[in-house]
């Protein structure tokens, strides 16, 4: 066995032991050392760069490591075998995807505004924002030698009298504590119940007369980021909010790689564990700790996620999603409870799962569509969700069509050498001086935070600015020279936003021609999807009346720049609305309101799914979009190119 | 720490470690060494006798150990503290209650006759012996690019078409495996379902077209013995049968001691674990192993047990059962599932719990009453269940009254120095020669099995024979002398059935005056209960038309001897019927038939419960019964006393 010491830019080192020839990335995984591997460890993404400090590694050379860098100790963990006692340094950027969990400061109005807006919007569409959970107070006669009715029967009678319902369902978890709670409360108890027309289900009982908060949990499981809120089920108030990287990241950046990993022996369980035990449960614990809430008093949960994510969450074989004819295990299911999959809330909690409508258009989109209110307006609107994939919904109160395009993870910083999520250290907005070619930027985090990478909105700005400054060609190649522009031995150009001494990382923050090319293909996928879908429906871009942009690209998104690089259609900027995480807002709405839940199922049933790959013109359209802004500049008249 | 070595009459020793002063019985418990302690370890029963082989123990002297025995190393484990490295020998008799699990040989017709009789009897009363479980075969079109309906929706449609029911419930456990099973079976599957008027619930699916056996499990949880059968839910066939000592025995012989133990910290969990993880689950594993059955294909379970046992099984606080006003947590519950309490069968299996009707008349009696068919006959019949307590039901097709009497565990060998369950090594029948006073007996087990103790039916015979031979007085004191009759230093007499050299144990098998006294009080409790109940109803013993005797006393019970000692009323012997374990037969019937289940709930609702302690004459009646056969010999005219 060899000793492997992982050092970090901050914090204590982690020690692991490995047998000869063991893969360094695997050693890191089993030791819970966070090293991103969006490509699942096949040396294609170059994200798992670590620096050898001492000892020897048997590492393959790859295009991601220059000779100079190799000399300086840089290696890809995924192609390194342990053959010696080694010490390796893991730079922050190597785990930028898996950034620390963040519990939101709710004193900032921004954090809760989206939910209030969603609630008000949906209410204005005639949906009652209420659910069937409630509190019932009961007082019973204490038993005597002349009145020996058992606890269960006594309690049932009292509940029937209080609710007028004659079917009272008392699960084992309540029956088990019934004798103790009745006696502790001297036969006065407070009950958490769910009432339907037919019956009343008792979730919990407490001694005495109390007004407990009934907790609810809404979760948006993105391929890259998981966000959640803890709410008061009766008032709708947001009690806490948190986000964290999806723990599955180390099994691949996109859904296809995750599915492939899940097919390996034990893989389904590993991926389920990564999102539940390593991501959602710690988020619940953090939110409950911060707000002083008992997690067992969360009695209902809702989940909005793409089809692959909800399959992996439930440990269901997702392979048929990626194999022709691309079949999900379910669109809708009512069968899931917290105890089924080990979510650490009340075990009898029902989990509402936002319905899928296709293998690549899932519950995140149906939930987001609910919030977009597309279905309630006569105007034709376009809803764009920029997650790890891009999904579109177009329509109005009479019809809706949706499609998905494999934009890849670039909008969330994947497939980009210095890409990262919109979290501390990310450049979220940027300007480049046309003369000096010097950048100025905003970095997410406390004032003075140094940049360690670029998030989606930052990438849009940088590419737009480079293009507007004439520094790159419509094909994304560098066409000017300067101190921040470099070319490597293969001739590949790059632009340095922050040299190592300016950066918060151990290496330069830069954008390469490969990055630009990846991003151009991502934005091309979005725009070509919009064009193809509209053409298919015999609509023209000019007929789009509103555009709702949602997703993890970051609230700093500059719509003008997004139009200028040909990502969004060239229509008046006031028509664009960034609506934030509409998936989470939709999950919140479905959790809070039975009406909203039913409406979402109805939307899903009525939404048409367009499989872009079956539209012959899509590929041509895509190729035409892989330019800045587009091969057909007449589509972007306002840009004066 | 001291080393404690437990030696056994056969098998490898067990090593444990104990801190200075630790109680030896506790050390045995935590090491899973079986030592009975029916009195819960308060030095009153004398069952936990072990022999010190080497080292020193700090042991209190008690009346249970003579000076000679003390000299020979005999100690009570419950009053011994570890103060040295010791080796102690644990004789077989010290764990006779916890005898090995026994899987029945079903080629013996006797083992299954009781269930066939129960089934036929109940059917003859008009109950349909069928349940709502069934098998459904489905064949679906495989999905194509033109037919992309998800698995869940495809399966639901096919099930609706096959069953004509439009509510199909697919639990998570089925949804999780749906994609794999559908594809493995090429969209032909076999489903295990439960059908009601309203809906169809899918328990399980298998690939292809198959005729699987739907397993069911019926369990009788006695205070002393647990019995179970594995059945085919469609045919009613018995697949396997097993019995074992209730693992809770080491926490006390009777329900009161068990409840007291359950009130200690962690006690509820310990008692639940003892009956589930240490008793029922191993029985399931053994039955499944023997019959080659997959335990996950058991989809329903039924339990018949006394009120305390079903509370402890479910981990529910049983203390209110023993404290005035004696309130159970429930009479009836429909809320229990296998996964709730960790029964190792299919986790979604519903557990039918035979209803209780009072704190001391439980589901074992309501299930037994179903089988006795009392409720279907115009004749007045008496049903007697001789378990660790005695319970009676008297009535006919118009009314039924039940009561319980604390007979104590003597009928199952408890409170008797050489008492044991009706299992291998137990003397089950006995004759004593009036002249020579030499005994002859039948021992349960293979031919040649040597006696190690006495079970209930053996005790009845021995006491009856001793009395008929004029060896004991009506008060149970020895009044003849002989080589098998001894008196200890306090003058207490005893009769040796087998000297050590004749016995299969390390000590003599004998019956003492204390044993006889205990047994007389037990039989007195039964007879006085019969008298009191009948008097209360203004009935006379002569009006009893049939007597059904059930319970673990053993099939060898000699009714004439039971009458001769004044245990049963002096009515013609042909009126007595031993019906075996009616609790298990009732559990079997409720498992096999929804009608039988509903009938049992109906019986329970309609049965009157008589609390004997509230009847003023009961105590006088009891005292009068504590003679052989009774102080009023006119009650036993046929005995010619």
Boltz contact constraints between the chains, C-beta under 6 A:
constraints:
  - contact:
      token1: [A, 143]
      token2: [B, 325]
      max_distance: 6.0
  - contact:
      token1: [A, 143]
      token2: [B, 327]
      max_distance: 6.0
  - contact:
      token1: [A, 144]
      token2: [B, 325]
      max_distance: 6.0
  - contact:
      token1: [A, 145]
      token2: [B, 325]
      max_distance: 6.0
  - contact:
      token1: [A, 148]
      token2: [B, 325]
      max_distance: 6.0
  - contact:
      token1: [A, 150]
      token2: [B, 328]
      max_distance: 6.0
  - contact:
      token1: [A, 150]
      token2: [B, 330]
      max_distance: 6.0
  - contact:
      token1: [A, 150]
      token2: [B, 331]
      max_distance: 6.0
  - contact:
      token1: [A, 151]
      token2: [B, 329]
      max_distance: 6.0
  - contact:
      token1: [A, 152]
      token2: [B, 329]
      max_distance: 6.0
  - contact:
      token1: [A, 152]
      token2: [B, 330]
      max_distance: 6.0
  - contact:
      token1: [A, 170]
      token2: [B, 335]
      max_distance: 6.0
  - contact:
      token1: [A, 171]
      token2: [B, 335]
      max_distance: 6.0
  - contact:
      token1: [A, 172]
      token2: [B, 335]
      max_distance: 6.0
  - contact:
      token1: [A, 172]
      token2: [B, 336]
      max_distance: 6.0
  - contact:
      token1: [A, 172]
      token2: [B, 340]
      max_distance: 6.0
  - contact:
      token1: [A, 175]
      token2: [B, 335]
      max_distance: 6.0
  - contact:
      token1: [A, 176]
      token2: [B, 315]
      max_distance: 6.0
  - contact:
      token1: [A, 176]
      token2: [B, 316]
      max_distance: 6.0
  - contact:
      token1: [A, 178]
      token2: [B, 329]
      max_distance: 6.0
  - contact:
      token1: [A, 179]
      token2: [B, 317]
      max_distance: 6.0
  - contact:
      token1: [A, 179]
      token2: [B, 320]
      max_distance: 6.0
  - contact:
      token1: [A, 179]
      token2: [B, 329]
      max_distance: 6.0
  - contact:
      token1: [A, 180]
      token2: [B, 317]
      max_distance: 6.0
  - contact:
      token1: [A, 315]
      token2: [B, 176]
      max_distance: 6.0
  - contact:
      token1: [A, 316]
      token2: [B, 176]
      max_distance: 6.0
  - contact:
      token1: [A, 317]
      token2: [B, 179]
      max_distance: 6.0
  - contact:
      token1: [A, 317]
      token2: [B, 180]
      max_distance: 6.0
  - contact:
      token1: [A, 320]
      token2: [B, 179]
      max_distance: 6.0
  - contact:
      token1: [A, 325]
      token2: [B, 143]
      max_distance: 6.0
  - contact:
      token1: [A, 325]
      token2: [B, 144]
      max_distance: 6.0
  - contact:
      token1: [A, 325]
      token2: [B, 145]
      max_distance: 6.0
  - contact:
      token1: [A, 325]
      token2: [B, 148]
      max_distance: 6.0
  - contact:
      token1: [A, 327]
      token2: [B, 143]
      max_distance: 6.0
  - contact:
      token1: [A, 328]
      token2: [B, 150]
      max_distance: 6.0
  - contact:
      token1: [A, 329]
      token2: [B, 151]
      max_distance: 6.0
  - contact:
      token1: [A, 329]
      token2: [B, 152]
      max_distance: 6.0
  - contact:
      token1: [A, 329]
      token2: [B, 178]
      max_distance: 6.0
  - contact:
      token1: [A, 329]
      token2: [B, 179]
      max_distance: 6.0
  - contact:
      token1: [A, 330]
      token2: [B, 150]
      max_distance: 6.0
  - contact:
      token1: [A, 330]
      token2: [B, 152]
      max_distance: 6.0
  - contact:
      token1: [A, 331]
      token2: [B, 150]
      max_distance: 6.0
  - contact:
      token1: [A, 335]
      token2: [B, 170]
      max_distance: 6.0
  - contact:
      token1: [A, 335]
      token2: [B, 171]
      max_distance: 6.0
  - contact:
      token1: [A, 335]
      token2: [B, 172]
      max_distance: 6.0
  - contact:
      token1: [A, 335]
      token2: [B, 175]
      max_distance: 6.0
  - contact:
      token1: [A, 336]
      token2: [B, 172]
      max_distance: 6.0
  - contact:
      token1: [A, 340]
      token2: [B, 172]
      max_distance: 6.0
